[in-house]
Amino acid sequence: MMINEGRYGSEQILDPDTVGLLVENQLPEFPGDEHGLGWEVAQSWYMGPLSDTSAIGHTGASLTFETWYRLENNYDFGAVEVSEDGENWTSINKEFTGISEGWESHSIEIPEDINYIRFS
């Protein structure tokens, strides 16, 4: 919503001028420690390496997704994997196997220093 000038879908939730104040640095006298009204601004060192200079937030990153699966139980698996270098991968969630009972919602915290995420 913030990046979309205060719109969510077809609804205007916040006035675009209000969004501007939220994402504009309110502490110009402290370069490198930018804060909007209630938000950290452009601080990838704080929000994690997957953010960029336009990012706003309170803390690191999380991945939220919905999935359903139909896999051969204990033979085929699905997982979310992360990597710092794109070559060495680590699973950060329980592996999915068997048959889900419809759609499942999951939210996973992304560890610091992660530059790549994949579903495997």
N, CA, C and O atoms as CSV, one atom per row, in Angstrom:
chain,resi,resn,atom,element,x,y,z
A,1,MET,N,N,0.820,-1.188,0.000
A,1,MET,CA,C,0.000,0.000,0.000
A,1,MET,C,C,0.863,1.250,0.000
A,1,MET,O,O,0.556,2.191,-0.731
A,2,MET,N,N,1.937,1.301,0.794
A,2,MET,CA,C,2.755,2.513,0.881
A,2,MET,C,C,3.333,2.889,-0.477
A,2,MET,O,O,3.269,4.048,-0.888
A,3,ILE,N,N,3.882,1.931,-1.150
A,3,ILE,CA,C,4.514,2.195,-2.431
A,3,ILE,C,C,3.477,2.571,-3.485
A,3,ILE,O,O,3.803,3.241,-4.465
A,4,ASN,N,N,2.288,2.165,-3.298
A,4,ASN,CA,C,1.218,2.410,-4.262
A,4,ASN,C,C,0.463,3.700,-3.943
A,4,ASN,O,O,-0.743,3.795,-4.172
A,5,GLU,N,N,1.179,4.686,-3.415
A,5,GLU,CA,C,0.610,6.003,-3.095
A,5,GLU,C,C,-0.626,5.919,-2.206
A,5,GLU,O,O,-1.556,6.713,-2.346
A,6,GLY,N,N,-0.630,4.956,-1.294
A,6,GLY,CA,C,-1.723,4.850,-0.343
A,6,GLY,C,C,-2.931,4.088,-0.827
A,6,GLY,O,O,-3.963,4.082,-0.155
A,7,ARG,N,N,-2.831,3.441,-1.984
A,7,ARG,CA,C,-3.952,2.668,-2.523
A,7,ARG,C,C,-3.754,1.190,-2.215
A,7,ARG,O,O,-2.634,0.680,-2.231
A,8,TYR,N,N,-4.846,0.524,-1.937
A,8,TYR,CA,C,-4.842,-0.927,-1.796
A,8,TYR,C,C,-5.922,-1.447,-2.719
A,8,TYR,O,O,-7.114,-1.248,-2.482
A,9,GLY,N,N,-5.488,-2.121,-3.780
A,9,GLY,CA,C,-6.451,-2.521,-4.800
A,9,GLY,C,C,-7.034,-1.269,-5.426
A,9,GLY,O,O,-6.295,-0.394,-5.878
A,10,SER,N,N,-8.332,-1.180,-5.453
A,10,SER,CA,C,-8.981,-0.006,-6.045
A,10,SER,C,C,-9.366,1.034,-4.997
A,10,SER,O,O,-9.981,2.047,-5.331
A,11,GLU,N,N,-9.014,0.797,-3.741
A,11,GLU,CA,C,-9.391,1.704,-2.647
A,11,GLU,C,C,-8.251,2.643,-2.270
A,11,GLU,O,O,-7.104,2.214,-2.149
A,12,GLN,N,N,-8.565,3.926,-2.083
A,12,GLN,CA,C,-7.602,4.891,-1.573
A,12,GLN,C,C,-7.689,4.851,-0.053
A,12,GLN,O,O,-8.682,5.299,0.518
A,13,ILE,N,N,-6.656,4.316,0.615
A,13,ILE,CA,C,-6.650,4.158,2.064
A,13,ILE,C,C,-6.011,5.361,2.742
A,13,ILE,O,O,-6.547,5.884,3.719
A,14,LEU,N,N,-4.867,5.802,2.227
A,14,LEU,CA,C,-4.160,6.961,2.767
A,14,LEU,C,C,-4.003,8.019,1.681
A,14,LEU,O,O,-3.847,7.690,0.505
A,15,ASP,N,N,-4.045,9.264,2.070
A,15,ASP,CA,C,-3.804,10.363,1.142
A,15,ASP,C,C,-2.355,10.279,0.647
A,15,ASP,O,O,-1.458,10.028,1.453
A,16,PRO,N,N,-2.102,10.477,-0.637
A,16,PRO,CA,C,-0.724,10.409,-1.141
A,16,PRO,C,C,0.236,11.354,-0.422
A,16,PRO,O,O,1.411,11.025,-0.261
A,17,ASP,N,N,-0.243,12.528,0.016
A,17,ASP,CA,C,0.617,13.443,0.770
A,17,ASP,C,C,1.029,12.836,2.113
A,17,ASP,O,O,2.154,13.040,2.567
A,18,THR,N,N,0.124,12.094,2.746
A,18,THR,CA,C,0.438,11.420,4.005
A,18,THR,C,C,1.504,10.362,3.780
A,18,THR,O,O,2.443,10.237,4.567
A,19,VAL,N,N,1.356,9.601,2.702
A,19,VAL,CA,C,2.359,8.582,2.374
A,19,VAL,C,C,3.715,9.248,2.168
A,19,VAL,O,O,4.741,8.720,2.596
A,20,GLY,N,N,3.719,10.401,1.514
A,20,GLY,CA,C,4.967,11.134,1.313
A,20,GLY,C,C,5.667,11.452,2.624
A,20,GLY,O,O,6.888,11.335,2.725
A,21,LEU,N,N,4.891,11.858,3.634
A,21,LEU,CA,C,5.474,12.146,4.950
A,21,LEU,C,C,5.985,10.883,5.629
A,21,LEU,O,O,6.988,10.924,6.343
A,22,LEU,N,N,5.312,9.777,5.416
A,22,LEU,CA,C,5.732,8.519,6.029
A,22,LEU,C,C,7.076,8.049,5.494
A,22,LEU,O,O,7.884,7.494,6.238
A,23,VAL,N,N,7.316,8.269,4.210
A,23,VAL,CA,C,8.527,7.739,3.585
A,23,VAL,C,C,9.621,8.782,3.410
A,23,VAL,O,O,10.736,8.439,3.019
A,24,GLU,N,N,9.326,10.044,3.691
A,24,GLU,CA,C,10.336,11.098,3.572
A,24,GLU,C,C,11.182,11.144,4.838
A,24,GLU,O,O,10.652,11.062,5.946
A,25,ASN,N,N,12.493,11.276,4.677
A,25,ASN,CA,C,13.390,11.342,5.824
A,25,ASN,C,C,13.054,12.559,6.676
A,25,ASN,O,O,13.094,13.690,6.193
A,26,GLN,N,N,12.727,12.329,7.936
A,26,GLN,CA,C,12.400,13.404,8.867
A,26,GLN,C,C,13.600,13.827,9.711
A,26,GLN,O,O,13.488,14.730,10.541
A,27,LEU,N,N,14.749,13.177,9.503
A,27,LEU,CA,C,15.959,13.478,10.275
A,27,LEU,C,C,17.146,13.764,9.352
A,27,LEU,O,O,18.138,13.037,9.397
A,28,PRO,N,N,17.070,14.798,8.522
A,28,PRO,CA,C,18.162,15.049,7.570
A,28,PRO,C,C,19.494,15.371,8.242
A,28,PRO,O,O,20.550,15.256,7.619
A,29,GLU,N,N,19.447,15.771,9.503
A,29,GLU,CA,C,20.703,16.099,10.204
A,29,GLU,C,C,21.500,14.856,10.611
A,29,GLU,O,O,22.605,14.971,11.140
A,30,PHE,N,N,20.935,13.665,10.363
A,30,PHE,CA,C,21.622,12.405,10.680
A,30,PHE,C,C,21.716,11.538,9.430
A,30,PHE,O,O,20.977,10.560,9.306
A,31,PRO,N,N,22.611,11.875,8.497
A,31,PRO,CA,C,22.736,11.089,7.261
A,31,PRO,C,C,23.031,9.616,7.558
A,31,PRO,O,O,23.847,9.295,8.422
A,32,GLY,N,N,22.362,8.744,6.836
A,32,GLY,CA,C,22.547,7.312,7.015
A,32,GLY,C,C,21.646,6.714,8.083
A,32,GLY,O,O,21.647,5.499,8.286
A,33,ASP,N,N,20.875,7.553,8.769
A,33,ASP,CA,C,19.958,7.077,9.800
A,33,ASP,C,C,18.570,7.663,9.528
A,33,ASP,O,O,17.963,8.296,10.392
A,34,GLU,N,N,18.089,7.436,8.303
A,34,GLU,CA,C,16.843,8.038,7.861
A,34,GLU,C,C,15.629,7.411,8.534
A,34,GLU,O,O,15.545,6.193,8.688
A,35,HIS,N,N,14.704,8.255,8.925
A,35,HIS,CA,C,13.443,7.818,9.521
A,35,HIS,C,C,12.308,8.652,8.956
A,35,HIS,O,O,12.367,9.881,8.960
A,36,GLY,N,N,11.263,7.970,8.465
A,36,GLY,CA,C,10.027,8.654,8.108
A,36,GLY,C,C,9.180,8.751,9.370
A,36,GLY,O,O,9.675,8.519,10.473
A,37,LEU,N,N,7.920,9.089,9.212
A,37,LEU,CA,C,7.022,9.134,10.359
A,37,LEU,C,C,6.599,7.712,10.711
A,37,LEU,O,O,5.635,7.192,10.150
A,38,GLY,N,N,7.317,7.084,11.638
A,38,GLY,CA,C,7.002,5.735,12.087
A,38,GLY,C,C,7.706,4.624,11.332
A,38,GLY,O,O,7.459,3.449,11.604
A,39,TRP,N,N,8.583,4.966,10.383
A,39,TRP,CA,C,9.224,3.948,9.561
A,39,TRP,C,C,10.718,4.180,9.465
A,39,TRP,O,O,11.184,5.319,9.469
A,40,GLU,N,N,11.461,3.095,9.380
A,40,GLU,CA,C,12.860,3.157,8.996
A,40,GLU,C,C,12.867,3.330,7.479
A,40,GLU,O,O,12.083,2.685,6.783
A,41,VAL,N,N,13.742,4.191,6.960
A,41,VAL,CA,C,13.771,4.475,5.526
A,41,VAL,C,C,15.171,4.199,4.984
A,41,VAL,O,O,16.163,4.671,5.538
A,42,ALA,N,N,15.244,3.429,3.893
A,42,ALA,CA,C,16.496,3.205,3.153
A,42,ALA,C,C,17.620,2.690,4.048
A,42,ALA,O,O,18.749,3.175,3.962
A,43,GLN,N,N,17.326,1.719,4.903
A,43,GLN,CA,C,18.346,1.180,5.801
A,43,GLN,C,C,18.479,-0.322,5.582
A,43,GLN,O,O,18.052,-1.119,6.418
A,44,SER,N,N,19.071,-0.702,4.458
A,44,SER,CA,C,19.194,-2.122,4.144
A,44,SER,C,C,20.043,-2.853,5.177
A,44,SER,O,O,19.863,-4.056,5.367
A,45,TRP,N,N,20.947,-2.178,5.838
A,45,TRP,CA,C,21.756,-2.809,6.890
A,45,TRP,C,C,20.855,-3.294,8.023
A,45,TRP,O,O,21.193,-4.242,8.732
A,46,TYR,N,N,19.708,-2.638,8.187
A,46,TYR,CA,C,18.785,-2.970,9.264
A,46,TYR,C,C,17.674,-3.899,8.783
A,46,TYR,O,O,17.275,-4.820,9.495
A,47,MET,N,N,17.176,-3.651,7.572
A,47,MET,CA,C,16.043,-4.413,7.053
A,47,MET,C,C,16.457,-5.666,6.309
A,47,MET,O,O,15.610,-6.505,6.001
A,48,GLY,N,N,17.731,-5.812,6.015
A,48,GLY,CA,C,18.211,-7.010,5.347
A,48,GLY,C,C,18.625,-6.732,3.915
A,48,GLY,O,O,18.195,-5.745,3.318
A,49,PRO,N,N,19.454,-7.598,3.367
A,49,PRO,CA,C,20.023,-7.368,2.045
A,49,PRO,C,C,19.030,-7.489,0.894
A,49,PRO,O,O,19.355,-7.100,-0.228
A,50,LEU,N,N,17.833,-8.015,1.134
A,50,LEU,CA,C,16.859,-8.107,0.048
A,50,LEU,C,C,16.097,-6.808,-0.147
A,50,LEU,O,O,15.310,-6.689,-1.086
A,51,SER,N,N,16.318,-5.826,0.730
A,51,SER,CA,C,15.670,-4.526,0.575
A,51,SER,C,C,16.572,-3.621,-0.257
A,51,SER,O,O,17.753,-3.912,-0.448
A,52,ASP,N,N,16.006,-2.528,-0.748
A,52,ASP,CA,C,16.809,-1.565,-1.490
A,52,ASP,C,C,16.602,-0.175,-0.891
A,52,ASP,O,O,15.962,-0.039,0.151
A,53,THR,N,N,17.136,0.850,-1.541
A,53,THR,CA,C,17.079,2.198,-0.974
A,53,THR,C,C,15.666,2.770,-0.920
A,53,THR,O,O,15.447,3.774,-0.241
A,54,SER,N,N,14.706,2.169,-1.610
A,54,SER,CA,C,13.323,2.649,-1.543
A,54,SER,C,C,12.516,1.917,-0.473
A,54,SER,O,O,11.330,2.198,-0.298
A,55,ALA,N,N,13.147,0.976,0.250
A,55,ALA,CA,C,12.432,0.164,1.232
A,55,ALA,C,C,12.105,0.964,2.491
A,55,ALA,O,O,12.882,1.808,2.937
A,56,ILE,N,N,10.941,0.672,3.042
A,56,ILE,CA,C,10.572,1.200,4.348
A,56,ILE,C,C,10.143,0.021,5.197
A,56,ILE,O,O,9.619,-0.961,4.671
A,57,GLY,N,N,10.353,0.101,6.487
A,57,GLY,CA,C,9.941,-1.008,7.327
A,57,GLY,C,C,10.403,-0.834,8.752
A,57,GLY,O,O,10.980,0.187,9.126
A,58,HIS,N,N,10.134,-1.855,9.536
A,58,HIS,CA,C,10.499,-1.838,10.940
A,58,HIS,C,C,11.644,-2.780,11.245
A,58,HIS,O,O,12.416,-2.522,12.168
A,59,THR,N,N,11.776,-3.855,10.504
A,59,THR,CA,C,12.799,-4.854,10.819
A,59,THR,C,C,13.052,-5.705,9.586
A,59,THR,O,O,12.627,-5.341,8.490
A,60,GLY,N,N,13.729,-6.822,9.742
A,60,GLY,CA,C,14.124,-7.704,8.650
A,60,GLY,C,C,13.008,-8.125,7.714
A,60,GLY,O,O,11.958,-7.484,7.659
A,61,ALA,N,N,13.232,-9.186,6.991
A,61,ALA,CA,C,12.294,-9.618,5.967
A,61,ALA,C,C,11.625,-10.927,6.344
A,61,ALA,O,O,12.202,-11.756,7.048
A,62,SER,N,N,10.417,-11.098,5.875
A,62,SER,CA,C,9.743,-12.387,6.011
A,62,SER,C,C,9.083,-12.715,4.684
A,62,SER,O,O,8.779,-11.828,3.887
A,63,LEU,N,N,8.872,-13.969,4.466
A,63,LEU,CA,C,8.232,-14.464,3.253
A,63,LEU,C,C,6.899,-15.076,3.666
A,63,LEU,O,O,6.860,-15.989,4.490
A,64,THR,N,N,5.822,-14.578,3.099
A,64,THR,CA,C,4.493,-15.116,3.370
A,64,THR,C,C,3.941,-15.659,2.067
A,64,THR,O,O,3.979,-14.984,1.038
A,65,PHE,N,N,3.425,-16.889,2.114
A,65,PHE,CA,C,2.913,-17.500,0.896
A,65,PHE,C,C,1.839,-18.513,1.240
A,65,PHE,O,O,1.724,-18.962,2.380
A,66,GLU,N,N,1.058,-18.861,0.234
A,66,GLU,CA,C,0.076,-19.930,0.360
A,66,GLU,C,C,0.455,-21.036,-0.612
A,66,GLU,O,O,0.947,-20.771,-1.709
A,67,THR,N,N,0.222,-22.279,-0.199
A,67,THR,CA,C,0.583,-23.405,-1.052
A,67,THR,C,C,-0.391,-24.559,-0.842
A,67,THR,O,O,-1.007,-24.686,0.217
A,68,TRP,N,N,-0.514,-25.369,-1.833
A,68,TRP,CA,C,-1.139,-26.684,-1.695
A,68,TRP,C,C,-0.233,-27.632,-2.447
A,68,TRP,O,O,0.443,-27.234,-3.396
A,69,TYR,N,N,-0.218,-28.860,-2.037
A,69,TYR,CA,C,0.699,-29.808,-2.667
A,69,TYR,C,C,0.106,-31.202,-2.649
A,69,TYR,O,O,-0.706,-31.560,-1.796
A,70,ARG,N,N,0.545,-31.960,-3.616
A,70,ARG,CA,C,0.162,-33.367,-3.756
A,70,ARG,C,C,1.419,-34.098,-4.201
A,70,ARG,O,O,1.698,-34.218,-5.395
A,71,LEU,N,N,2.177,-34.587,-3.215
A,71,LEU,CA,C,3.473,-35.199,-3.452
A,71,LEU,C,C,3.486,-36.625,-2.918
A,71,LEU,O,O,2.732,-36.958,-2.004
A,72,GLU,N,N,4.337,-37.458,-3.486
A,72,GLU,CA,C,4.472,-38.811,-2.960
A,72,GLU,C,C,5.081,-38.720,-1.567
A,72,GLU,O,O,6.209,-38.255,-1.406
A,73,ASN,N,N,4.331,-39.165,-0.562
A,73,ASN,CA,C,4.706,-39.008,0.835
A,73,ASN,C,C,6.074,-39.626,1.137
A,73,ASN,O,O,6.330,-40.789,0.826
A,74,ASN,N,N,6.939,-38.824,1.746
A,74,ASN,CA,C,8.294,-39.216,2.151
A,74,ASN,C,C,9.187,-39.642,0.989
A,74,ASN,O,O,10.202,-40.310,1.191
A,75,TYR,N,N,8.806,-39.254,-0.226
A,75,TYR,CA,C,9.644,-39.526,-1.392
A,75,TYR,C,C,9.906,-38.226,-2.154
A,75,TYR,O,O,11.044,-37.934,-2.522
A,76,ASP,N,N,8.845,-37.449,-2.389
A,76,ASP,CA,C,8.965,-36.136,-3.015
A,76,ASP,C,C,8.765,-35.071,-1.942
A,76,ASP,O,O,7.927,-35.218,-1.052
A,77,PHE,N,N,9.552,-33.989,-2.039
A,77,PHE,CA,C,9.522,-32.946,-1.020
A,77,PHE,C,C,9.539,-31.572,-1.670
A,77,PHE,O,O,10.042,-31.397,-2.780
A,78,GLY,N,N,8.985,-30.611,-0.966
A,78,GLY,CA,C,9.062,-29.211,-1.362
A,78,GLY,C,C,9.578,-28.413,-0.181
A,78,GLY,O,O,9.300,-28.754,0.969
A,79,ALA,N,N,10.333,-27.346,-0.454
A,79,ALA,CA,C,10.903,-26.544,0.632
A,79,ALA,C,C,11.194,-25.130,0.130
A,79,ALA,O,O,11.229,-24.878,-1.075
A,80,VAL,N,N,11.398,-24.226,1.066
A,80,VAL,CA,C,11.904,-22.891,0.775
A,80,VAL,C,C,13.371,-22.899,1.171
A,80,VAL,O,O,13.720,-23.263,2.294
A,81,GLU,N,N,14.222,-22.498,0.243
A,81,GLU,CA,C,15.657,-22.496,0.502
A,81,GLU,C,C,16.217,-21.091,0.336
A,81,GLU,O,O,15.708,-20.298,-0.457
A,82,VAL,N,N,17.269,-20.791,1.090
A,82,VAL,CA,C,17.926,-19.486,1.028
A,82,VAL,C,C,19.424,-19.676,0.824
A,82,VAL,O,O,19.987,-20.733,1.113
A,83,SER,N,N,20.048,-18.618,0.318
A,83,SER,CA,C,21.482,-18.676,0.058
A,83,SER,C,C,22.068,-17.270,0.137
A,83,SER,O,O,21.420,-16.294,-0.240
A,84,GLU,N,N,23.286,-17.179,0.624
A,84,GLU,CA,C,24.017,-15.914,0.604
A,84,GLU,C,C,24.687,-15.695,-0.750
A,84,GLU,O,O,24.801,-14.559,-1.210
A,85,ASP,N,N,25.134,-16.790,-1.397
A,85,ASP,CA,C,25.942,-16.671,-2.607
A,85,ASP,C,C,25.283,-17.223,-3.876
A,85,ASP,O,O,25.857,-17.105,-4.959
A,86,GLY,N,N,24.100,-17.818,-3.767
A,86,GLY,CA,C,23.431,-18.376,-4.933
A,86,GLY,C,C,23.937,-19.750,-5.328
A,86,GLY,O,O,23.473,-20.316,-6.318
A,87,GLU,N,N,24.881,-20.295,-4.573
A,87,GLU,CA,C,25.424,-21.619,-4.873
A,87,GLU,C,C,25.180,-22.621,-3.748
A,87,GLU,O,O,24.907,-23.792,-4.013
A,88,ASN,N,N,25.274,-22.179,-2.506
A,88,ASN,CA,C,25.076,-23.039,-1.336
A,88,ASN,C,C,23.720,-22.716,-0.727
A,88,ASN,O,O,23.478,-21.588,-0.298
A,89,TRP,N,N,22.831,-23.715,-0.690
A,89,TRP,CA,C,21.441,-23.498,-0.287
A,89,TRP,C,C,21.114,-24.224,1.007
A,89,TRP,O,O,21.621,-25.314,1.270
A,90,THR,N,N,20.246,-23.592,1.822
A,90,THR,CA,C,19.802,-24.160,3.086
A,90,THR,C,C,18.286,-24.052,3.172
A,90,THR,O,O,17.724,-22.998,2.878
A,91,SER,N,N,17.621,-25.128,3.570
A,91,SER,CA,C,16.175,-25.111,3.763
A,91,SER,C,C,15.859,-24.361,5.051
A,91,SER,O,O,16.515,-24.577,6.070
A,92,ILE,N,N,14.845,-23.471,5.014
A,92,ILE,CA,C,14.507,-22.701,6.217
A,92,ILE,C,C,13.095,-23.004,6.726
A,92,ILE,O,O,12.567,-22.268,7.561
A,93,ASN,N,N,12.498,-24.053,6.242
A,93,ASN,CA,C,11.162,-24.424,6.729
A,93,ASN,C,C,11.054,-25.937,6.755
A,93,ASN,O,O,11.930,-26.646,6.259
A,94,LYS,N,N,9.969,-26.419,7.339
A,94,LYS,CA,C,9.737,-27.860,7.284
A,94,LYS,C,C,9.530,-28.246,5.821
A,94,LYS,O,O,8.978,-27.468,5.043
A,95,GLU,N,N,9.959,-29.410,5.462
A,95,GLU,CA,C,9.747,-29.857,4.087
A,95,GLU,C,C,8.299,-30.289,3.921
A,95,GLU,O,O,7.712,-30.891,4.821
A,96,PHE,N,N,7.738,-29.981,2.780
A,96,PHE,CA,C,6.378,-30.389,2.463
A,96,PHE,C,C,6.425,-31.747,1.775
A,96,PHE,O,O,7.215,-31.947,0.852
A,97,THR,N,N,5.596,-32.668,2.210
A,97,THR,CA,C,5.497,-33.972,1.572
A,97,THR,C,C,4.092,-34.509,1.805
A,97,THR,O,O,3.402,-34.058,2.719
A,98,GLY,N,N,3.667,-35.449,1.004
A,98,GLY,CA,C,2.316,-35.984,1.146
A,98,GLY,C,C,1.303,-35.090,0.461
A,98,GLY,O,O,1.612,-34.454,-0.547
A,99,ILE,N,N,0.101,-35.037,1.000
A,99,ILE,CA,C,-0.992,-34.269,0.412
A,99,ILE,C,C,-1.491,-33.256,1.425
A,99,ILE,O,O,-1.842,-33.611,2.550
A,100,SER,N,N,-1.520,-31.999,1.025
A,100,SER,CA,C,-2.031,-30.969,1.931
A,100,SER,C,C,-3.550,-31.072,2.023
A,100,SER,O,O,-4.207,-31.631,1.144
A,101,GLU,N,N,-4.083,-30.528,3.094
A,101,GLU,CA,C,-5.538,-30.494,3.268
A,101,GLU,C,C,-6.043,-29.143,2.780
A,101,GLU,O,O,-6.497,-28.321,3.575
A,102,GLY,N,N,-5.962,-28.919,1.481
A,102,GLY,CA,C,-6.341,-27.625,0.895
A,102,GLY,C,C,-5.174,-26.656,0.965
A,102,GLY,O,O,-4.024,-27.046,1.167
A,103,TRP,N,N,-5.506,-25.367,0.791
A,103,TRP,CA,C,-4.480,-24.327,0.813
A,103,TRP,C,C,-3.967,-24.133,2.230
A,103,TRP,O,O,-4.748,-24.157,3.182
A,104,GLU,N,N,-2.661,-23.943,2.378
A,104,GLU,CA,C,-2.019,-23.674,3.651
A,104,GLU,C,C,-1.304,-22.330,3.572
A,104,GLU,O,O,-0.679,-22.015,2.559
A,105,SER,N,N,-1.392,-21.548,4.625
A,105,SER,CA,C,-0.673,-20.268,4.717
A,105,SER,C,C,0.578,-20.458,5.554
A,105,SER,O,O,0.545,-21.120,6.591
A,106,HIS,N,N,1.688,-19.873,5.100
A,106,HIS,CA,C,2.954,-19.970,5.809
A,106,HIS,C,C,3.636,-18.615,5.820
A,106,HIS,O,O,3.525,-17.846,4.865
A,107,SER,N,N,4.336,-18.328,6.894
A,107,SER,CA,C,5.159,-17.125,7.004
A,107,SER,C,C,6.500,-17.550,7.592
A,107,SER,O,O,6.552,-18.198,8.637
A,108,ILE,N,N,7.577,-17.180,6.916
A,108,ILE,CA,C,8.918,-17.608,7.306
A,108,ILE,C,C,9.807,-16.381,7.423
A,108,ILE,O,O,9.862,-15.561,6.506
A,109,GLU,N,N,10.504,-16.250,8.546
A,109,GLU,CA,C,11.478,-15.172,8.708
A,109,GLU,C,C,12.709,-15.481,7.863
A,109,GLU,O,O,13.218,-16.602,7.871
A,110,ILE,N,N,13.176,-14.478,7.139
A,110,ILE,CA,C,14.357,-14.634,6.300
A,110,ILE,C,C,15.584,-14.236,7.126
A,110,ILE,O,O,15.642,-13.113,7.625
A,111,PRO,N,N,16.562,-15.127,7.281
A,111,PRO,CA,C,17.758,-14.803,8.072
A,111,PRO,C,C,18.546,-13.643,7.456
A,111,PRO,O,O,18.430,-13.360,6.264
A,112,GLU,N,N,19.352,-12.975,8.298
A,112,GLU,CA,C,20.212,-11.901,7.810
A,112,GLU,C,C,21.204,-12.435,6.787
A,112,GLU,O,O,21.479,-13.634,6.746
A,113,ASP,N,N,21.733,-11.552,5.971
A,113,ASP,CA,C,22.765,-11.853,4.973
A,113,ASP,C,C,22.286,-12.755,3.848
A,113,ASP,O,O,23.110,-13.301,3.114
A,114,ILE,N,N,20.988,-12.926,3.692
A,114,ILE,CA,C,20.451,-13.756,2.608
A,114,ILE,C,C,20.224,-12.876,1.379
A,114,ILE,O,O,19.612,-11.812,1.464
A,115,ASN,N,N,20.725,-13.338,0.247
A,115,ASN,CA,C,20.578,-12.606,-1.003
A,115,ASN,C,C,19.697,-13.329,-2.020
A,115,ASN,O,O,19.277,-12.727,-3.008
A,116,TYR,N,N,19.414,-14.607,-1.792
A,116,TYR,CA,C,18.654,-15.407,-2.737
A,116,TYR,C,C,17.630,-16.277,-2.003
A,116,TYR,O,O,17.897,-16.805,-0.923
A,117,ILE,N,N,16.449,-16.409,-2.620
A,117,ILE,CA,C,15.402,-17.276,-2.081
A,117,ILE,C,C,14.863,-18.108,-3.242
A,117,ILE,O,O,14.693,-17.596,-4.349
A,118,ARG,N,N,14.596,-19.383,-2.994
A,118,ARG,CA,C,13.980,-20.219,-4.032
A,118,ARG,C,C,13.057,-21.236,-3.389
A,118,ARG,O,O,13.220,-21.606,-2.227
A,119,PHE,N,N,12.080,-21.680,-4.176
A,119,PHE,CA,C,11.234,-22.804,-3.815
A,119,PHE,C,C,11.806,-24.028,-4.502
A,119,PHE,O,O,12.080,-23.995,-5.701
A,120,SER,N,N,11.986,-25.092,-3.767
A,120,SER,CA,C,12.535,-26.301,-4.404
A,120,SER,C,C,11.629,-27.484,-4.125
A,120,SER,O,O,11.911,-28.596,-4.571
